[in-house]
Amino acid sequence: MRLTLLSIILLVLSALPATLVAQSTKISLKMENVPLNDVLNEIEAKSDYTFLVNLKLVDLSRKVDAVFVNTSIRDILESLFKGQNLKIVVSDKQIILTPDNNGSDDGTNPPKKITGKVRDAKTLEPIPGVAILIKGSSMGTTTTLDGTYSLGLPTADVVLVFSYLGYKSAEHSTGNLTMLNVDLYETTTEIEGVVVTALGIRREEKALGYSVQKVDGQSIQTVKVVDPTTSLTGKVSGLMVKNSTNFGTDAILNLRGEIPLIVVDGVPSENITLNDISQDDIKTIDILKGATASALYGYRGANGAIMITTNRGNSQLKGLQVSVNSSTMFNLGFVVIPENQTSYSSGYNGHYADDYIWGDKLDIGRTTTLWDPAAMEWKDSVPLVSKGKNNLKNFQELGLITNNNISVSSQGEHSNFRTSITHIYNKGQFPNQKLDKIIYTLGGEINYNKFTIESNFTYSKHISPNIRGNQYSGGYLYNLIGWLGAEWDINEYKNYWMIKDEKQNWFNNEWYDNPYFLANEVIQTSDRDITSGFVAASYKLAPWMKINPAHRA
């Protein structure tokens, strides 16, 4: 039972003979010093009845004792409300507690009830889920799947308010009616969702013949990440975002198992990704899922499309606006790392060697021949101790992401423009692992009479001295916790050259390299420049026709 203060809540009614049943239906209760509300809930749970309560007259928080054995519901209620100016009225499966104006009513005359049906005024189809409230209160109900409703009224003449999303609200007086059918009209004042399709054509979302899901730009700007693709994780049904743990690697999008086409401001692109666009420049992202979208972009759109609309001038604010955004996030390590043993040295069969990690027992006073990284030579009788238990932690560095954006926009009567520059610096968790991204955009639009011209230009540069190291084979984790024992300490190997450009300062000559050597010498650089843009003009010949030539690069 759901009850709110100073309100009357009507629960769903169903047709059954009631008064005699309420007098004969017997239940047992054992509740002491509990709120009245709990007792009424328990009666509802043990019977087919629901309560309609006037909360101006009934204090549901009042503590009562309800100890009854095989007692009729009417007798229980009369005991609970003894001495109060209330009468108990049974209507169908509903028990109504109302004021007792004359004290003589035996409760057999139910209050007024009104029924009816709500339809769409244009299609005459029933509308389920329409909210129907008595004006000035929260007493009401909703329509069923076939658009019908039934509502008990506290007085003969009230005003009912009918409301439903997308339709104009309607008010009707009940008067002496027992049936009231209502037709609702669709509203034309609500803002419809608009999707920018191919060649910059704007269409209402509901007019499209394929499935569209929209992601607002604000929802992916809350947390500034390196790749905006990551921000789509979990936001779109059917869209899988394959985020990579490798540094500087783009996330991969799969839409219903296929790779979708990326479209920026109506320009389909083969080489541009979301990672080439600043989060601050994204206005909306529309995901076109149906194969019908291929009608816009040919075979390239057969797997759906990710359509990105970038920001232009703010149509709500006239004049010049300058916006500055800055954010910084720190990365203090991995959420979880593989567990590894630190009780035995490198080696196998209980003996030290420079491979595998099931060698001699550590920290019990045993010695062996080990490489001395300071003297850069082998030394005998070196104690076997677990000084490298925290090699991974000691090798890691504080990671961070800084995201800085400055944008300037202007909105005039017939034109707007916006220019923006974004710098993203990503410092990875390992030495020499960093990435700089610079994204610059310039765009605008001019509208004069029937003529419109618009353009947008984006330049994206990514540069990194090293994006490798996170991989398994030859990577840092491979060396630090996978195959080398805890008898060596990474802190002693920062000077990784024994002979410059010829020989490493390292003890293993078979499979593994000094991690500092890997970070600074075995590198994979990244330096790419991406440019995209378009210029489009249109002339409106009629309200339903316009010429729209465009040049895109």
C-alpha positions in Angstrom: 0.0 0.0 0.0 1.5 3.4 -1.0 0.4 6.4 1.0 1.6 10.0 1.0 0.7 12.8 3.5 -2.4 14.9 2.9 -3.5 12.8 0.0 -5.9 10.0 -0.9 -4.4 7.1 -2.9 -6.7 4.9 -5.0 -5.4 1.5 -5.7 -6.6 -0.7 -8.5 -10.1 -2.1 -8.1 -11.5 -5.3 -9.5 -15.1 -6.4 -9.5 -16.3 -8.7 -6.7 -19.3 -8.6 -4.3 -17.8 -7.0 -1.3 -19.8 -6.1 1.8 -20.8 -9.6 2.8 -17.4 -10.9 1.9 -15.6 -8.3 4.1 -17.9 -9.3 6.9 -17.2 -13.0 6.5 -13.5 -13.0 5.4 -11.5 -13.9 8.5 -7.8 -13.5 9.2 -5.4 -13.7 12.2 -3.0 -11.0 13.3 -0.4 -10.8 16.0 1.0 -7.3 15.9 1.8 -5.2 19.1 2.7 -1.6 19.4 3.1 -1.1 15.6 2.1 1.8 13.3 -1.4 1.6 12.0 0.0 1.7 8.5 1.8 -1.7 9.1 -1.5 -3.3 10.2 -3.4 -2.1 7.1 -0.5 -3.4 4.9 -0.7 -6.8 6.6 -4.5 -7.0 6.0 -3.9 -6.2 2.4 -1.3 -9.0 2.2 -3.6 -11.6 3.8 -6.7 -10.7 1.8 -7.9 -9.5 -1.6 -8.6 -6.0 -0.3 -6.9 -2.6 -0.7 -7.4 0.5 1.3 -8.4 4.0 0.2 -7.6 6.3 3.2 -8.3 10.0 3.7 -5.0 11.0 5.4 -6.6 14.2 6.8 -8.7 12.0 9.1 -6.5 9.0 9.7 -3.1 9.0 11.4 -1.3 6.1 9.9 1.7 6.5 12.3 -0.5 5.9 15.4 0.7 2.9 17.4 -1.9 0.2 17.8 -2.1 -3.4 19.1 -3.7 -5.8 16.5 -4.0 -9.2 18.1 -6.9 -11.1 16.5 -7.5 -14.8 15.9 -9.8 -15.9 13.0 -11.6 -12.5 13.0 -13.5 -10.8 10.2 -11.8 -7.9 8.5 -14.8 -5.6 9.4 -14.6 -6.5 13.1 -10.8 -5.8 13.1 -11.3 -2.4 11.5 -14.1 -1.5 13.8 -11.9 -2.3 16.8 -8.9 -0.3 15.4 -11.1 2.8 14.7 -13.4 2.5 17.7 -14.5 6.0 18.9 -13.3 7.8 15.8 -15.7 9.7 13.5 -15.1 7.3 10.6 -17.3 5.0 8.6 -16.0 1.9 6.8 -17.3 1.5 3.2 -16.7 -1.6 1.1 -16.8 -1.2 -2.7 -15.7 -4.2 -4.7 -12.3 -5.2 -3.4 -11.7 -1.8 -1.9 -12.2 -0.7 1.8 -12.7 3.0 2.0 -12.3 5.0 5.3 -14.3 8.2 5.0 -15.9 10.8 7.5 -19.0 9.6 9.2 -21.3 12.6 8.7 -24.5 11.2 10.3 -23.2 8.1 12.1 -26.1 6.0 10.6 -24.6 4.7 7.4 -24.2 1.0 7.6 -21.5 1.1 5.0 -23.4 -0.6 2.3 -23.7 2.4 0.0 -20.4 2.7 -1.9 -19.1 6.2 -2.9 -19.3 7.4 -6.5 -17.1 5.6 -9.0 -16.4 6.8 -12.5 -15.0 4.8 -15.4 -14.0 5.5 -19.0 -11.5 5.2 -21.8 -8.7 7.4 -23.0 -7.8 7.5 -26.8 -5.5 9.3 -29.2 -7.7 12.0 -30.8 -6.2 11.4 -34.2 -5.8 7.6 -34.5 -8.6 6.8 -32.0 -6.2 4.1 -30.5 -6.3 3.6 -26.7 -3.5 5.1 -24.7 -2.1 3.0 -21.8 -0.4 4.6 -18.8 -2.3 7.9 -18.9 -2.1 9.6 -15.4 -5.6 10.6 -14.1 -5.6 12.8 -11.0 -8.3 14.6 -9.0 -7.4 18.2 -9.4 -5.9 19.7 -6.2 -4.9 16.3 -4.8 -2.7 13.3 -5.6 -5.6 10.9 -5.7 -5.8 9.1 -9.0 -5.1 6.2 -11.2 -3.7 5.3 -14.6 -5.2 3.7 -17.7 -4.7 0.0 -18.4 -3.3 -1.5 -21.6 -6.7 -1.1 -23.4 -6.9 2.6 -22.3 -9.6 2.1 -19.7 -9.7 3.4 -16.1 -11.8 3.2 -13.0 -11.6 5.7 -10.2 -13.5 6.1 -6.9 -14.4 9.8 -6.1 -14.6 11.3 -2.6 -17.4 13.7 -3.7 -19.9 13.8 -6.6 -18.4 16.6 -8.6 -14.7 16.9 -9.1 -12.3 17.9 -11.9 -10.1 15.1 -13.4 -6.8 16.0 -15.0 -5.6 13.6 -17.8 -1.9 13.9 -18.7 0.5 11.8 -20.8 4.0 12.6 -22.2 3.7 14.0 -25.7 0.1 14.9 -25.4 -1.7 18.1 -24.2 -3.2 17.7 -20.7 -7.0 17.8 -20.5 -9.3 18.7 -17.6 -12.9 17.4 -17.3 -15.6 17.9 -14.7 -17.3 14.7 -13.6 -20.7 16.3 -12.6 -23.2 13.5 -12.3 -21.4 11.3 -14.8 -20.5 7.7 -14.1 -18.7 7.3 -17.4 -16.2 9.7 -19.0 -14.4 9.0 -22.2 -11.5 11.4 -23.2 -9.5 12.0 -26.4 -6.0 13.5 -26.0 -4.3 15.6 -28.7 -0.6 15.4 -29.4 1.4 18.4 -28.4 3.2 20.4 -31.1 5.2 22.6 -28.8 7.8 20.1 -27.6 11.2 20.2 -29.1 11.7 17.1 -31.3 15.0 15.3 -31.4 17.0 16.2 -34.5 19.6 14.1 -36.2 22.1 15.4 -38.7 22.3 12.8 -41.5 24.3 12.7 -44.7 25.3 16.0 -46.4 24.3 17.9 -43.3 20.6 17.2 -43.7 18.7 17.6 -40.5 15.8 15.3 -39.9 13.5 14.6 -36.9 14.6 11.5 -35.1 11.1 10.0 -35.2 10.9 10.4 -39.0 13.9 8.2 -39.6 13.3 4.7 -40.9 16.1 3.1 -38.9 17.1 2.8 -35.2 18.9 5.8 -33.7 20.3 6.3 -30.2 21.6 9.7 -29.1 24.4 10.4 -26.6 24.6 14.0 -25.5 28.1 15.6 -25.5 27.7 16.7 -21.9 27.5 13.1 -20.7 30.9 12.2 -22.1 32.6 15.4 -20.8 32.1 14.8 -17.1 35.3 12.7 -16.9 38.0 13.8 -19.3 39.9 10.8 -20.7 42.5 10.4 -23.4 40.2 8.7 -25.9 36.5 9.8 -25.9 35.6 6.3 -27.2 36.1 5.0 -23.7 33.3 7.3 -22.5 30.7 5.4 -24.6 31.2 2.3 -22.6 27.8 1.0 -21.4 25.9 4.0 -22.8 24.5 2.5 -26.0 22.7 -0.8 -26.4 24.4 -3.1 -29.0 27.6 -1.0 -29.0 30.7 -2.8 -27.6 33.7 -0.7 -26.7 36.9 -2.7 -26.6 39.1 -0.7 -24.4 42.8 -1.6 -24.7 45.1 -1.7 -21.7 48.1 -1.0 -24.0 49.3 2.6 -23.7 48.4 4.9 -26.6 46.1 2.3 -28.3 42.7 3.4 -29.6 39.6 1.7 -28.3 37.7 -0.3 -30.9 34.0 0.1 -31.6 31.8 -2.8 -32.6 28.1 -2.1 -33.4 26.1 -5.3 -33.3 29.3 -7.3 -33.9 30.4 -5.2 -36.9 32.7 -2.1 -37.3 30.6 1.0 -37.9 31.4 3.9 -40.1 32.6 7.1 -38.4 30.9 10.2 -39.6 32.0 13.7 -38.4 29.6 16.6 -39.3 28.2 14.5 -42.1 31.6 13.6 -43.5 32.2 9.8 -43.6 35.9 9.0 -42.8 38.1 6.0 -43.3 40.9 7.1 -41.1 39.5 9.5 -38.4 38.3 8.1 -35.1 36.7 9.4 -31.9 40.3 9.7 -30.5 41.0 12.4 -33.1 38.2 14.6 -31.7 38.2 16.6 -28.4 35.5 15.8 -25.9 34.9 19.5 -25.5 34.1 19.8 -29.3 31.4 17.1 -29.3 27.8 18.3 -29.2 26.0 15.0 -29.8 26.8 11.4 -31.0 24.0 9.7 -32.9 24.3 5.9 -33.4 22.6 4.6 -36.5 22.1 0.9 -36.0 19.9 -0.3 -38.9 21.1 -1.5 -42.2 18.8 1.1 -43.7 21.4 3.7 -42.8 23.4 2.4 -45.8 21.0 4.4 -47.9 22.9 7.5 -46.6 26.4 6.3 -47.0 26.2 3.3 -49.4 27.9 0.1 -48.6 30.1 1.8 -45.9 27.0 2.4 -43.8 25.7 -1.2 -44.0 27.0 -2.0 -40.5 25.6 1.2 -39.0 27.3 4.6 -38.3 28.6 6.6 -35.4 27.6 10.2 -36.3 29.4 12.9 -34.4 28.1 16.5 -34.5 30.6 19.1 -33.3 29.9 22.3 -31.4 29.3 25.6 -33.2 28.3 28.9 -31.7 25.8 29.0 -28.8 22.5 30.0 -30.3 21.2 30.9 -26.9 24.0 33.4 -26.1 24.6 36.3 -28.4 28.0 38.0 -28.8 31.5 36.6 -28.0 32.1 33.8 -25.4 35.3 32.4 -24.2 35.5 29.1 -22.4 38.4 27.5 -20.6 38.3 23.9 -19.2 41.1 22.1 -17.4 41.2 18.8 -15.6 43.9 16.4 -14.2 43.6 12.8 -13.2 46.3 10.7 -11.5 46.9 7.0 -11.9 48.5 5.4 -8.9 48.9 1.8 -10.2 47.0 -1.2 -11.4 43.6 -2.2 -9.8 44.9 -5.8 -9.5 48.1 -7.5 -10.6 49.0 -11.2 -10.9 50.3 -12.8 -7.7 53.8 -14.2 -7.8 56.0 -16.0 -5.4 59.0 -14.3 -3.8 60.3 -17.2 -1.7 62.5 -18.8 -4.4 65.2 -17.4 -6.7 65.4 -17.7 -10.4 66.3 -21.2 -11.5 64.8 -24.6 -11.4 65.0 -27.9 -9.5 66.0 -26.0 -6.3 69.2 -24.5 -7.8 69.9 -20.9 -8.9 69.9 -20.1 -12.7 69.1 -17.0 -14.8 65.8 -18.5 -16.1 62.5 -19.6 -14.6 61.5 -18.9 -11.0 61.7 -22.2 -9.0 65.3 -22.0 -7.9 67.0 -21.9 -4.5 65.3 -20.9 -1.3 65.6 -17.2 -0.4 66.3 -15.5 2.9 67.7 -18.5 4.7 71.4 -17.7 4.4 72.3 -19.4 1.2 74.7 -17.8 -1.3 75.5 -18.1 -5.0 77.2 -16.3 -7.9 75.3 -13.2 -8.9 75.7 -10.2 -11.2 76.8 -7.0 -9.5 75.1 -4.1 -11.5 77.3 -1.5 -9.8 80.6 -3.2 -10.5 79.2 -4.7 -13.7 80.7 -8.1 -13.0 79.9 -11.5 -11.6 80.6 -12.0 -7.9 80.8 -15.2 -5.8 79.2 -15.9 -2.4 76.4 -13.3 -2.8 73.5 -13.9 -0.3 70.3 -15.0 -1.8 67.7 -12.5 -0.4 64.3 -11.3 -1.6 65.3 -7.7 -2.1 63.2 -7.4 -5.3 59.8 -8.2 -3.9 58.4 -4.8 -5.1 60.2 -4.6 -8.5 57.0 -3.8 -10.4 56.0 -1.1 -7.9 59.5 0.4 -7.9 59.6 0.5 -11.7 56.3 2.2 -12.0 55.9 6.0 -12.1 53.0 8.2 -11.2 50.7 8.3 -14.2 48.5 11.3 -15.0 46.2 12.8 -17.7 45.8 16.5 -18.1 43.2 17.9 -20.4 43.1 21.6 -21.3 40.7 23.3 -23.7 40.2 26.9 -24.7 37.3 27.8 -27.1 36.2 31.1 -28.5 32.7 31.4 -30.1 30.5 34.1 -31.4 26.8 34.2 -32.2 25.3 36.9 -34.3 22.0 37.5 -36.0 23.0 35.8 -39.3 26.2 33.9 -38.4 28.2 32.0 -35.8 31.7 30.7 -35.5 33.7 28.6 -33.0 37.4 27.9 -32.7 38.9 25.5 -30.1 42.3 24.1 -29.2 42.8 21.2 -26.9 46.0 19.8 -25.4 46.0 16.4 -23.8 49.1 15.1 -22.0 49.1 11.4 -20.9 52.0 10.3 -18.7 52.0 6.5 -18.5 52.9 4.4 -15.5 56.3 3.3 -16.9 59.4 5.2 -17.9 59.5 7.1 -21.2 55.7 6.3 -21.7 54.0 9.6 -22.6 51.6 10.9 -25.2 50.8 14.5 -26.4 47.6 15.2 -28.3 46.8 18.5 -29.9 43.4 19.1 -31.5 42.4 22.3 -33.2 39.0 23.0 -34.7 37.5 26.0 -36.6 34.0 26.1 -37.8 31.1 28.4 -38.5 27.9 29.1 -40.4 26.3 32.0 -42.2 22.6 32.3 -42.9 21.2 35.1 -45.1 17.7 35.0 -46.5 17.5 31.6 -48.3 21.3 31.1 -48.6 23.4 29.2 -46.0 27.1 28.3 -46.0 28.8 26.3 -43.3 32.2 24.8 -42.8 34.3 23.0 -40.3 38.0 22.1 -40.1 39.7 19.8 -37.6 43.5 19.1 -37.2 44.6 16.4 -34.8 48.2 15.5 -33.9 49.3 12.6 -31.7 53.0 12.2 -30.7 54.6 9.7 -28.4 58.2 8.6 -27.9 57.1 5.1 -26.9 53.8 3.3 -26.9 55.1 -0.2 -26.3 55.9 -2.1 -23.1 52.5 -3.2 -21.9 52.5 -6.3 -24.2 53.2 -9.8 -22.8 56.2 -10.9 -24.8 59.1 -8.6 -24.2 57.0 -6.3 -22.0 57.6 -5.0 -18.5 55.1 -7.3 -16.7 56.7 -10.2 -18.6 60.1 -9.4 -17.2 59.2 -8.0 -13.8 56.7 -10.5 -12.4 56.5 -13.3 -14.9 59.9 -14.9 -15.3 62.5 -13.3 -13.1 63.0 -14.0 -9.4 63.0 -11.6 -6.4 66.8 -11.9 -5.8 67.5 -9.0 -8.1 66.4 -5.3 -7.4 65.2 -3.2 -10.3 66.4 0.0 -8.5 70.0 -1.1 -9.1 69.7 -1.3 -12.9 68.7 2.3 -13.9 72.1 2.6 -15.5 71.3 0.1 -18.2 74.4 0.4 -20.4 77.5 -1.6 -19.7 79.0 -0.5 -23.0 77.0 2.4 -24.7 75.0 1.1 -27.7 76.7 -2.3 -27.5 76.1 -4.2 -24.3 73.4 -4.0 -21.5 74.1 -3.9 -17.8 72.2 -7.1 -17.2 72.5 -10.6 -15.8 70.4 -12.5 -18.3 71.8 -13.1 -21.8 69.1 -15.5 -23.0 65.6 -14.2 -23.1 65.0 -11.1 -21.0 66.2 -7.5 -21.2 66.8 -4.8 -18.7 63.4 -3.1 -18.3 65.0 0.3 -18.4 66.7 -0.7 -21.6 63.3 -1.7 -23.0 61.7 1.6 -22.0 64.4 3.8 -23.5 65.9 1.8 -26.4 63.5 -0.8 -27.7 60.8 1.7 -28.5 57.8 2.2 -30.8 57.2 5.9 -31.5 54.0 7.3 -32.7 53.6 10.5 -34.7 50.5 11.1 -36.8 48.6 14.0 -38.2 44.9 13.8 -39.2 43.1 16.6 -41.0 39.4 16.7 -41.9 36.9 19.3 -42.9 34.1 20.3 -45.2 32.5 23.3 -46.8 28.8 23.2 -47.7 26.4 25.7 -49.2 22.6 25.5 -49.7 19.9 27.6 -51.2 16.3 27.1 -50.3 14.1 27.1 -53.4 11.0 26.3 -51.5 10.0 25.3 -47.9 10.3 21.6 -49.0 13.3 21.9 -51.5 16.8 23.2 -51.3 20.0 22.9 -53.4 23.0 21.6 -51.3 26.3 21.3 -53.1 29.3 20.5 -50.8 33.0 20.1 -50.8 34.5 17.8 -48.3 38.2 16.8 -47.5 
